[in-house]
Structures are given as structure tokens and as C-alpha cells.
Amino acid sequence: MTDMTRSRKMQRSLVYNKLATGAFYALGALVVLLILWLLFTILSKGLPGLSLDFLLKLPEDMDAGGGIGPVLFNSFYILFLSLVISIPIGVGAGIYMAEYAPENRFTEVLRICVESLSSVPSIVFGMLGLAIFAEYFQIGLTILGGAVSLAFLNLPMLARVTEESVRAVPNDVKNASYALGMTKFQCIRTVVLPMALQGIITGICLVAGRAFGESAVILLTAGLSTSGEMWDFNLFSPGETLAVHLWYVQSEAIVEDAASIADRSAAVLVIIVLLINLLFRIPLWINNRKLKK
Amino acid sequence: MSTSPQQLAPDDRAIFAKPPGKERFSRYMRARMANRLFRYYFLFSILALCFVLGLVIFFIGKTALLTFSNISFKEFFFSFNWTPEEDHFGAAGIIVNTLTLTALTLLMAVPVAVGLAVLIAEIAPKWLKNVMRPVLDLLVGIPSIVYGYLGLTVLIPFLRRLSGENLGDGLLAAALVLALMVLPTICRISDEAISMVPKKYREAGYALGSTRLQVMMRVVIPAAGRGIVAAIIMGMTRAIGETMAVVMVIGNTAQLAKSLFTPASVLTSNIVMQISNVEFDSTWNYALHMMAFLLLVISFILILFIRYLGRKGSDKA
């Protein structure tokens, strides 16, 4: 087709097409730049002042130079407890939905329940925790309350990622295991779970990353203070986490170097979340490589 | 999987070590028992999940309904006067703010997110896809409190300079922060929906002499429309429920936002700012629970709407 035969409309369409392609690329470049700039801002503000001392020291109420030791510890402690509570139930629920659930109305109701639960705003879980632990059991704002409420928040997401990865296991393999005379549970334990493990672990990492940065739930259920000691494993002491500490420092603290603490806390928070998302998958990558060879 | 024979091996050896008949029987029984036990365990897990949902609805709803024993339905939903210290519990202004904020967020996020999804799914070469998707995931990974903190320390001073007003916080700041937060949600789900459109549709479009832009606008996007709408609604549920990022940039004043720079307050931010300071058995607390219940109802309706969209789509196909 030469230029002579192109109608004016055709030519216009071609120009539009070129312009639009350019515009889409520009949009993409803009967004990627924005994201990288965001990360750069967070890290460049926080990283220079970061030291091991800051990570382990107790926070100060009035003077400059306090650290984030106990809140960092609480963050990991609450995350660990909440995962211990939510993984068995969440993964179990996912397996039920993928392997056992019959196609009927009851399953439909269950599915609606899971989807509704995953749409509940995190602040509402915080209020639930407040109502159960502070009001009903009268134990106040504690690490235990925070961990359980956080576990509630994790449950639907865990169930969903487990269901997805279990569903992805090909039927042939399952049929082969049944042909060997396995019971359903033996098949799940020895065939389905090992194959779905990578997906499940990736999902758990995502959930853990989100839970680590979660603040609304913890603010309402574990409070705005710590017991003031490092390595406090008591389930009933107040459990301010790093994310909540960032909020506290930014909004209420009267420490001189509040801004600098906030900068550094934000950087630590982001780095840890990214590490949780990436680091735990490295063994899986290596494993995958081995399998491919 | 390579692990399974090794896992079975010790049990097999155990059979040979003992009298075969009896041991084989008990092993069979054990497998049957475990099978049944775990069946119940998995069922129990999913029921536990439903129980948590029940707990949420029960605890929030029970307290929420107490609101109307003290103040009238009309006052809560139609009065703009929220001054709990003087017993005025009109949530209308806060509800309207929530809706405005969500609309504003979507207005900014949807064009960018869908455009980005089109770029990733349709235009970009493979290597660019493999870069863009993880970069967007980075955005999901950043905790919401960090978004709020960035909004407070970077965005608000910027807005202040830009607008010349002495206050930067308000709906615009909150909407900008939220738009960035819902962007990856909308983008990834739309991306999936667009990638699911069968290739033959595109080929038919090209065969008629369309340019790529025409195929995208008139064939691919309409075909993926349902998925894109579902993506937008998922973004909406995130925007409505988001708390900490909003609370740091919106100004937290319970009034109807008359302009983009008026300090205002939405359902979530109002709850989180006030709930720690109120008595449990007070109308104030009941009213806050009513707001939470409202959030719940809105997100349930949105989720059911997504299901409805999905079902209609599968009927058609």
C-alpha cells in the first residue's frame, strides 16, 4: 500500500495510533519513575541515620537519641503470633475450598463468606479486637489482642492464596496417586501440598508483609505504648509495633528528633516489608532451578 | 514431586519389620482415620472463617444498633452536625465526605491504572512486562502508614506551596495518596482481564484493517469491560476502608468539606481518631460503631456486585 492509496481517514487513524502508543509509553514511564522516586525518597531520608544502636535502643520520651528496639521486637513478635494462629486455619480453609467443597449452595455461601471477610476494612477488625479483648474479656490493650485481631485480618487472604495454588495442581498427578490406592488425605499430604507449596509460601510472604505494616488494627488492639523493656515475651503487656510507632512519633511525640526518628522508622519498615516479600522466596527460586535441571 | 517416595519409604520398611497381616491392617486403619480426621479439620477451618465473619457482624452490629435507642435515624443520616461533646451525632457530612473522597480517588486513579494495564497487557514487549509487574507489586508492599507519612512530609508541603493556602490537608491530599494506593490493585486486575480476551477477537479486528488503537478501544476494552469494572470496584473497597494513610493527611475535622483544601474527616479517620477516647457505654461509641457498620455494609454490597458481574459474565460465555 503506498501513500497515494491511503484515504485521509486511514492516515488520521495511523497518526492517532502512533500518538496513543507514545502516550501509553509516557504514562508507563511516568508511573515507574514515580514509584522509584518514592522508594528513593523513603530510603534516602532514613538510611543515612540508621545504625544498629537505633534498632536496638529503647525509645526516649523527651530527649533526642532514642531508638526503636522494643517496638521493632513487638512487630516481629505480633507478626509471628498472628501467623501461628492464622496459617493452620487459613491454609486448612483454602484446602477445603479447593479439594473438598462440593458444588452446591452451601459452598456458594462459604465462598461469599470468605470474600466478604476479605473485604472487611482493617479498622473494623481493630474495633472487633477492641470489643472482644478490652471490653468483653477486660484485659486491656495487649500483644495477645493485637496478634489475634491481626490473625483475623490474615485469614481470608491466606485461604484465597492456598485455594488458588492447590487448584493449580494438575489433576493427572492426583489421579495417579489415587490409582496407587491413596486416601484423599494421603494424596493431599504427599502430592498436592508439596506441589502447591511454592504458591502457598509466596502467599504467606505477601500476607506477612502486609501484616507487618498494618497499623490500624494494632493501634486499636495493642495500644500506643510498650512495657518499656527489651525482649518482653509477656502476652499481656501492651504491644506498640513499628508501624504504630511511626504514627505516634509523627502525630503526638514531643521528642526533639521526632522527624528524624520518623524518617528512619519509615525506612526500616519499608526495607523489612520488602525483605519479607523477597528474601523468603530465594530458597524457592533455588529449589525451582534444581527441579528444572 | 520428588519428595513423595522418600516420605513413604520409612512406613514401608516398618511393614516388613513386623508381622505383615496385622500391621498392614492397622496401617490401613490409620490412613482411614487420618483421612476422616483431616476432612473434619479442613471443614472446621472454613467454618472458623465464617465464624469470624459472624463475630464481626455480631459485635459491630449489636453495638451499632444501640445508636438508635438514643438518637433518631433521621439525625444520624441527615444531620450535618457532628459535635459529640454536645450530643449532636449527625454523620451526614462525614458520609458525604467519604463518598466524595472515593469518587475523587477513582477519578484520578482509574484512567492511569487502566492505561497502564493496557500498556502492560497489549503494547509492551515481554521484558517490559516483566519489569512493570514487579515494580507495581512494590507499590502494594509499602505499608499504608508509610503512604500517610509521605503524604504528610512530602505531599502536603508541596500542595501548600502550589495552592498558596496555609493548609495543605484536605480531600485533595487524601485523594492523591489513595489514588497511588489503589493504582496497583486496579491495574493488576484490569491487566488480567485484558490478557484474558481471546486472541481471535484481536485478529478479527486487525483483519478488518484496524490500527492497534482502534482494536484496543473498540474490541479489547469492551470485551474486558466486566473485568475492568470489577477491578475498579476492588479499588473502591480499598479506598473506602483505608484508614491510616487518610488519617494523616485529611485534617481530621468533622465537617462537610466545602473545598478540596478544607480539613475534613471520613468514616474511617473519624473512627480511629475518636474511638480510643470514648466510654464503651456511650452514645458516642455507639455512633462510631454505626459508622463502622456502615463501612461493612458498603463493602459487602460492593463485593456482592462483583460476584453478580462475574456470574453474568460466565453465563454469557
Interface residues (C-beta under 8 A of the other chain):
Chain A: M10 S13 L14 Y16 N17 A20 T21 F24 Y25 L27 G28 V31 V32 L34 I35 L36 L38 L39 T41 I42 P88 I89 G90 V91 G92 A93 I95 Y96 M97 E99 Y100 A101 L110 I112 C113 V114 E115 S116 L117 S119 V120 P121 S122 I123 V124 F125 G126 M127 L128 L130 A131 I132 E135 F152 L155 P156 A159 M182 T183 K184 F185 Q186 I188 T190 V191 P194 M195 G209 R210 F212 G213 E214 S215 A216 L219 L220 A243 V244 L246 W247 Q250 S251 A259 A262 A266 L269 V270 V273 L274 N277 L291
Chain B: M1 S2 T3 S4 Q7 L8 A31 R32 A34 N35 L37 F38 R39 Y41 F42 L43 F44 S45 I46 A48 L49 C50 V52 L53 L55 V56 F59 I60 T63 V112 G115 L116 V118 L119 I120 I123 A124 L128 V131 M132 V135 L136 D137 L138 L139 G141 I142 P143 S144 I145 V146 G148 Y149 L150 L152 T153 V154 L180 L183 G209 S210 T211 R212 L213 Q214 T237 I240 G241 E242 T243 M244 M248 T268 I271 V272 I275 S276 F280 L288 H289 A292 L295 L296 S299 F300 L302 I303 L304 I306 R307
